[in-house]
Amino acid sequence: MEHYRTQQFPDHQPEERPFLVQVIWEIFSTLVPAILIALFINVYIAEAAEIEAGPSMQPNLYAGYRVMTEKVSYYLHEPQRGDIVVVERPENEGNLIKRVMGLPGETIEVRKGHTYINGEPIDEPWVVYFGGRDLPATQIPEDYVFVMGDNRPVSRDSRDIGPISINSIVGRAWFVYWPFDALQFLSAAVP
């Protein structure tokens, strides 16, 4: 039978860090991951947006409402007709919130505020105030959508600024979380 010699080590306790260093380390090791997770969520999953002044989405959304936008669904599929989207405005004017009305490759026409896709009228249950500018039949390019406000007479939308690149969509607005008396899920897309 072989005998192994075991080496004896003196009791060695790791040096305790000073209290202030421990506190700083705890704060750092908690906050840094939390900040990274929050940034990841904000960039890739969801983001809050405030409806800026203007009546273009009334009576469904009012200035000052805060909505949660989700970004995941557009990694899986293109925007759908009826989606309410937050769009980056050209020239850093802030973001627009509008409803997707026309999809890539479709021909859209607007007559007295009513939307026609490929010559056929579509159901628009969210619109209360029709009217506003007409738009002759226009084909929407690939990778673009046509967006309009729900309050057609006063909306500055794709009738003015043209189709919107899908890449400029920040996310799909899906939930109003402020003010509390307006809490609601926003209407889903329609065929």
DRENDO-1510 file (C-alpha; in Angstrom, 1 decimal, always signed):
<recs>
REC; n; res; u; v; w
REC; 1; MET; +0.0; +0.0; +0.0 .
REC; 2; GLU; +1.3; +3.3; -1.0 .
REC; 3; HIS; +1.3; +6.2; +1.3 .
REC; 4; TYR; +0.8; +9.7; +0.0 .
REC; 5; ARG; +2.2; +12.5; +1.8 .
REC; 6; THR; -0.2; +15.4; +2.2 .
REC; 7; GLN; +1.3; +18.8; +2.4 .
REC; 8; GLN; +0.0; +20.9; +5.2 .
REC; 9; PHE; -0.9; +24.4; +4.4 .
REC; 10; PRO; -1.4; +27.0; +7.1 .
REC; 11; ASP; -4.9; +28.3; +7.5 .
REC; 12; HIS; -5.2; +31.0; +4.9 .
REC; 13; GLN; -8.2; +33.2; +4.9 .
REC; 14; PRO; -8.7; +35.6; +2.0 .
REC; 15; GLU; -8.1; +39.1; +2.9 .
REC; 16; GLU; -11.3; +40.9; +3.6 .
REC; 17; ARG; -12.0; +43.9; +1.5 .
REC; 18; PRO; -12.6; +47.2; +3.1 .
REC; 19; PHE; -16.3; +48.0; +3.6 .
REC; 20; LEU; -16.4; +50.9; +1.1 .
REC; 21; VAL; -14.8; +48.6; -1.6 .
REC; 22; GLN; -17.4; +45.9; -0.8 .
REC; 23; VAL; -20.3; +48.5; -1.2 .
REC; 24; ILE; -18.9; +49.8; -4.4 .
REC; 25; TRP; -18.4; +46.3; -5.8 .
REC; 26; GLU; -22.0; +45.3; -4.9 .
REC; 27; ILE; -23.5; +48.4; -6.5 .
REC; 28; PHE; -21.3; +48.0; -9.6 .
REC; 29; SER; -22.1; +44.2; -10.0 .
REC; 30; THR; -25.8; +44.9; -9.6 .
REC; 31; LEU; -26.2; +48.1; -11.7 .
REC; 32; VAL; -24.1; +47.2; -14.7 .
REC; 33; PRO; -26.0; +44.0; -15.6 .
REC; 34; ALA; -29.3; +45.8; -14.9 .
REC; 35; ILE; -28.3; +48.7; -17.3 .
REC; 36; LEU; -27.2; +46.3; -20.0 .
REC; 37; ILE; -30.4; +44.3; -19.8 .
REC; 38; ALA; -32.5; +47.5; -19.9 .
REC; 39; LEU; -30.5; +48.8; -22.9 .
REC; 40; PHE; -31.0; +45.4; -24.7 .
REC; 41; ILE; -34.8; +45.5; -24.0 .
REC; 42; ASN; -35.0; +49.2; -25.2 .
REC; 43; VAL; -33.1; +48.6; -28.4 .
REC; 44; TYR; -34.4; +45.1; -29.5 .
REC; 45; ILE; -37.7; +44.3; -27.6 .
REC; 46; ALA; -39.8; +47.2; -26.4 .
REC; 47; GLU; -39.7; +51.0; -26.0 .
REC; 48; ALA; -41.9; +53.6; -24.5 .
REC; 49; ALA; -43.1; +56.5; -26.7 .
REC; 50; GLU; -45.1; +59.7; -26.0 .
REC; 51; ILE; -47.8; +61.0; -28.4 .
REC; 52; GLU; -46.7; +64.5; -29.2 .
REC; 53; ALA; -49.1; +67.4; -29.7 .
REC; 54; GLY; -51.5; +67.0; -32.6 .
REC; 55; PRO; -54.9; +65.5; -33.2 .
REC; 56; SER; -54.0; +63.2; -36.1 .
REC; 57; MET; -54.8; +60.0; -34.2 .
REC; 58; GLN; -57.9; +61.2; -32.3 .
REC; 59; PRO; -60.2; +60.0; -30.9 .
REC; 60; ASN; -58.2; +56.8; -30.4 .
REC; 61; LEU; -54.9; +58.4; -29.2 .
REC; 62; TYR; -54.4; +61.9; -27.7 .
REC; 63; ALA; -51.4; +64.1; -27.2 .
REC; 64; GLY; -49.7; +63.2; -23.9 .
REC; 65; TYR; -50.7; +59.5; -24.1 .
REC; 66; ARG; -47.8; +57.2; -23.5 .
REC; 67; VAL; -47.7; +54.0; -25.4 .
REC; 68; MET; -45.5; +50.9; -25.2 .
REC; 69; THR; -44.1; +49.8; -28.5 .
REC; 70; GLU; -42.9; +46.3; -29.2 .
REC; 71; LYS; -40.1; +45.6; -31.8 .
REC; 72; VAL; -40.0; +41.8; -31.9 .
REC; 73; SER; -42.9; +41.1; -34.3 .
REC; 74; TYR; -41.3; +43.0; -37.1 .
REC; 75; TYR; -38.2; +40.7; -36.9 .
REC; 76; LEU; -40.6; +37.9; -37.7 .
REC; 77; HIS; -42.9; +39.5; -40.3 .
REC; 78; GLU; -43.6; +42.8; -42.1 .
REC; 79; PRO; -46.0; +45.3; -40.7 .
REC; 80; GLN; -49.7; +44.5; -41.2 .
REC; 81; ARG; -52.6; +46.7; -42.3 .
REC; 82; GLY; -54.1; +48.3; -39.2 .
REC; 83; ASP; -50.9; +48.3; -37.1 .
REC; 84; ILE; -50.2; +51.5; -35.2 .
REC; 85; VAL; -46.6; +52.2; -35.7 .
REC; 86; VAL; -44.0; +54.7; -34.4 .
REC; 87; VAL; -42.0; +56.0; -37.2 .
REC; 88; GLU; -38.8; +58.1; -37.2 .
REC; 89; ARG; -39.6; +61.4; -39.0 .
REC; 90; PRO; -37.2; +62.7; -41.7 .
REC; 91; GLU; -34.7; +65.4; -40.6 .
REC; 92; ASN; -34.9; +64.6; -36.9 .
REC; 93; GLU; -38.3; +66.2; -36.4 .
REC; 94; GLY; -39.2; +63.6; -33.7 .
REC; 95; ASN; -41.3; +60.5; -34.2 .
REC; 96; LEU; -44.7; +60.1; -35.8 .
REC; 97; ILE; -47.4; +57.7; -34.7 .
REC; 98; LYS; -49.6; +56.5; -37.5 .
REC; 99; ARG; -51.6; +53.5; -38.7 .
REC; 100; VAL; -50.3; +51.3; -41.5 .
REC; 101; MET; -52.8; +51.4; -44.4 .
REC; 102; GLY; -50.9; +50.2; -47.4 .
REC; 103; LEU; -48.4; +47.4; -47.7 .
REC; 104; PRO; -45.5; +46.9; -50.1 .
REC; 105; GLY; -46.5; +46.3; -53.7 .
REC; 106; GLU; -50.1; +47.4; -53.2 .
REC; 107; THR; -51.8; +50.3; -55.1 .
REC; 108; ILE; -53.4; +52.7; -52.6 .
REC; 109; GLU; -55.9; +55.5; -53.3 .
REC; 110; VAL; -57.6; +57.8; -50.9 .
REC; 111; ARG; -61.0; +59.4; -51.8 .
REC; 112; LYS; -62.6; +61.7; -49.2 .
REC; 113; GLY; -60.6; +60.1; -46.5 .
REC; 114; HIS; -61.6; +56.5; -47.4 .
REC; 115; THR; -58.9; +54.1; -48.4 .
REC; 116; TYR; -58.9; +51.9; -51.5 .
REC; 117; ILE; -56.4; +49.1; -51.9 .
REC; 118; ASN; -56.0; +47.7; -55.4 .
REC; 119; GLY; -59.2; +49.5; -56.3 .
REC; 120; GLU; -61.3; +48.0; -53.5 .
REC; 121; PRO; -62.5; +49.9; -50.4 .
REC; 122; ILE; -61.2; +48.5; -47.1 .
REC; 123; ASP; -62.9; +48.4; -43.7 .
REC; 124; GLU; -61.6; +51.1; -41.4 .
REC; 125; PRO; -63.4; +50.7; -38.1 .
REC; 126; TRP; -60.9; +52.9; -36.2 .
REC; 127; VAL; -61.6; +56.1; -38.4 .
REC; 128; VAL; -64.3; +58.4; -37.0 .
REC; 129; TYR; -63.3; +61.5; -39.0 .
REC; 130; PHE; -63.0; +60.9; -42.7 .
REC; 131; GLY; -62.1; +63.6; -45.2 .
REC; 132; GLY; -58.9; +65.4; -45.9 .
REC; 133; ARG; -56.7; +65.3; -48.9 .
REC; 134; ASP; -57.3; +62.8; -51.7 .
REC; 135; LEU; -54.6; +60.7; -53.2 .
REC; 136; PRO; -54.6; +59.4; -56.7 .
REC; 137; ALA; -53.8; +55.7; -57.2 .
REC; 138; THR; -50.2; +55.2; -56.1 .
REC; 139; GLN; -48.1; +52.0; -56.0 .
REC; 140; ILE; -46.2; +51.4; -52.8 .
REC; 141; PRO; -42.6; +50.4; -53.4 .
REC; 142; GLU; -41.2; +47.2; -51.9 .
REC; 143; ASP; -39.9; +47.7; -48.3 .
REC; 144; TYR; -42.2; +50.6; -47.8 .
REC; 145; VAL; -45.6; +51.1; -46.2 .
REC; 146; PHE; -48.2; +53.8; -46.5 .
REC; 147; VAL; -49.3; +55.3; -43.1 .
REC; 148; MET; -52.2; +57.6; -42.2 .
REC; 149; GLY; -53.7; +59.1; -39.1 .
REC; 150; ASP; -57.1; +58.1; -37.8 .
REC; 151; ASN; -58.3; +61.7; -37.9 .
REC; 152; ARG; -58.0; +62.1; -41.7 .
REC; 153; PRO; -58.8; +65.8; -42.1 .
REC; 154; VAL; -55.9; +67.0; -40.0 .
REC; 155; SER; -53.3; +64.2; -40.3 .
REC; 156; ARG; -49.9; +64.8; -41.8 .
REC; 157; ASP; -49.1; +61.4; -43.2 .
REC; 158; SER; -48.0; +59.5; -46.3 .
REC; 159; ARG; -50.3; +61.6; -48.4 .
REC; 160; ASP; -47.9; +64.5; -47.6 .
REC; 161; ILE; -44.5; +62.8; -47.0 .
REC; 162; GLY; -44.9; +59.7; -49.2 .
REC; 163; PRO; -44.5; +56.0; -48.3 .
REC; 164; ILE; -42.4; +55.2; -45.2 .
REC; 165; SER; -39.4; +52.8; -45.3 .
REC; 166; ILE; -40.0; +49.8; -43.1 .
REC; 167; ASN; -36.5; +50.4; -41.7 .
REC; 168; SER; -37.7; +53.7; -40.3 .
REC; 169; ILE; -40.4; +52.0; -38.1 .
REC; 170; VAL; -39.3; +52.1; -34.5 .
REC; 171; GLY; -41.9; +49.6; -33.4 .
REC; 172; ARG; -45.6; +48.6; -33.2 .
REC; 173; ALA; -47.6; +50.5; -30.6 .
REC; 174; TRP; -49.6; +48.0; -28.7 .
REC; 175; PHE; -50.5; +49.3; -25.2 .
REC; 176; VAL; -51.5; +52.7; -23.8 .
REC; 177; TYR; -50.1; +52.9; -20.2 .
REC; 178; TRP; -50.6; +56.6; -19.4 .
REC; 179; PRO; -52.9; +58.2; -18.4 .
REC; 180; PHE; -54.3; +55.4; -16.2 .
REC; 181; ASP; -57.9; +56.2; -17.2 .
REC; 182; ALA; -57.0; +55.4; -20.8 .
REC; 183; LEU; -55.3; +52.1; -20.3 .
REC; 184; GLN; -55.9; +49.9; -23.3 .
REC; 185; PHE; -54.5; +47.5; -25.8 .
REC; 186; LEU; -54.5; +49.0; -29.2 .
REC; 187; SER; -56.5; +47.4; -32.0 .
REC; 188; ALA; -54.9; +44.6; -33.9 .
REC; 189; ALA; -54.2; +44.5; -37.6 .
REC; 190; VAL; -57.1; +43.7; -40.0 .
REC; 191; PRO; -57.0; +41.8; -43.3 .
</recs>
